[in-house]
Amino acid sequence: MTENPSTSVEHADALRALHKSGDPLVLPNAWDAGSARAVVAAGFAAVATSSAAVAESLGYADGEATPVEEMFAAVARMVRAVPVPVTADLERGYGLSPAELVERMLAAGVVGCNLEDSDPRTGALYDAEEQAELLAAVRAAADAAGVPLVLNARIDLYLRGAGDPDGRTAEAIRRGRLYRAAGADCVYPIFLAEPERIAELVSAVDAPVNVGFKPGGPSLAELAGLGVARVSFGPGPYRVSQARIAGLLDAVRSGANPYA
């Protein structure tokens, strides 16, 4: 599938415009065509994929274990299923060159992506400058293709527990500024949940900030009040759906009515 270039541009522009500090884009992440349709039917303006959920639904582990052809085929099915912009969690790009990564994104019809700044296989953080070079190259490839893809630069310091905890937010701010200067549209300090740290990062980085929704963490209203521009649910919806299916199957096995 190759999306009409004008449609891709319109969808990319629409997705970017949905990132508003204090009025965040909320993304209950999807993993297949059915869940993508459900997200749109519930009234959400865009669809985001979860790499972990897509991988598990295809029978693979997260961490770039999914063959790149299968990942992009799954993403393309979601794009075909919905009329809204789709942004894909593409881990760190599956070893593709920036030009090929952009080419595959546009062929699948996605208009945005997450890119991680740690190795999905080992968890080791990349140097911020090296990650900025990757983001700049992806931005240049998108510009050359004529589609303003929305780049969400993930900051994995909190996820990986890297560095001195007292200096972690300062390093996240440094990385966020570098990534923004390299062409990122949004920065995503995944696993950051402390309200005061979120507010500090939002005020210090001249970019929309994406925060992952966590049980026990700030509510959507609280995240909006902190100035967050995007809220992701990651593999959470997939995990909840699998737990519901497990409960249904337990009921069937015990002879109970699973629909009661």
ROROTOR-151835 format. One record per residue (C-alpha): x, y, z. Coordinates in steps of 0.5 Angstrom, whole numbers, plus 2048, in hexadecimal, padded with zeros to 3 digits. Layout:
BEGIN
XYZ/...
REM end
This chain:
BEGIN
800800800/8028077FE/7FE80D801/7FC8137FD/8028187FE/7FD81D7FF/7F9819804/800817808/80181F808/7FA82180B/7FB81B810/80281D812/800824813/7F9822817/7FD81E81B/80282381D/7FD82881F/7F9823824/800824828/7FD82A82D/80082B834/7FB82B839/7F6828834/7FA821832/7F981C82D/7F6816830/7F980F82D/7F680982F/7FB80582B/7F87FF826/7FB7F9824/7F77F781E/7F27F9819/7EC7F781E/7EF7FB824/7F180181F/7EA80181D/7E7801824/7EC807826/7E980B820/7E2809822/7E380B829/7E4812827/7EC813827/7EF817821/7F5813820/7F780C820/7FE80A823/801803823/805800829/80B7FC827/80A7F782D/8037F682B/8047F5824/80A7F0825/8067EC82A/8007EB826/8047E9820/8077E4824/80E7E7826/8117EB82C/8127F282C/8197F582B/81A7F5823/8187ED823/8137EE81E/8157EE817/8157F4814/8107F280E/80B7EF813/80B7F6817/80A7FA811/8057F680E/8017F6815/8027FD815/7FF7FE80E/7F97FA810/7F77FF815/7F8805811/7F480180C/7EE800811/7EE808814/7ED80E810/7F1812816/7F8813816/7FD80D819/80380E81C/80780881D/80C805823/81280381F/817802825/81D804822/81C80381B/81E7FC81A/8257FD817/822801811/82580780E/82280D80F/82080D808/81D806808/81980780F/81680D80C/81480A805/811804809/80D80980D/80A80C807/809806804/80580380A/80180A80A/80480C811/805813812/809813819/80D80F81D/81180E824/81880C824/81C80A82A/82380D82D/825806830/8267FF82C/8207FB82C/8247F582D/8287F6833/8257FD836/82C800835/82B808834/82E80B82E/83281282E/82D81782E/83181A828/830814824/829813825/82881B823/82C81981D/82781381B/82181881C/82481D818/825818812/81E815813/81C81D813/82081E80C/81D818809/81681A80B/817821808/81A81E802/814819801/810820802/80C81D808/80D82080E/80D81A813/80B81B81A/81281981E/811817825/817816828/81781182E/81C813834/81D80C838/82180F83E/81B80D843/81A80683F/821804840/822807847/82880A844/82D80F847/82C81284E/825813850/82681A852/82981C84B/824818847/82081E846/825823844/82881D83F/82181C83C/82082483B/827824837/82581E833/81E821832/82182882F/82682482B/821820828/81C826826/82282A823/82382381F/81C82481C/818820821/811822822/80F81F829/81481C82E/811816832/815815839/81280E83A/81080C841/811813844/80B813849/80D81884E/80981F84D/80E82484F/81382084A/80E820845/80D828846/814829846/815826840/80F82983C/81283083E/81982F83C/81882B835/815830830/81182A82D/80B82682E/80C821834/80981A833/80881683A/80680F83B/7FF80E83F/801809845/7FC80684A/7FD80A850/80081084D/7FD81784B/7F6817848/7F5819841/7F2820844/7F9820848/7FD81F842/7FA82483E/7FB829844/802828844/80282A83D/803823839/801823832/80181C831/7FF816835/80080E833/7FE808836/803803833/8017FC833/7FC7FD839/7F67FC835/7F97F6832/7FA7F3838/7F37F583B/7F07F1835/7F47EB836/7F27EB83D/7EB7EB83B/7EC7E6836/7EF7E183B/7E97E3840/7E47E183B/7E87DA839/7E87D8841/7E17D9841/7E07D583B/7E57CF83E/7E17CF844/7DA7CF841/7D87D6842/7D47DB83E/7DA7DF83B/7D57E4839/7D27E5840/
REM end
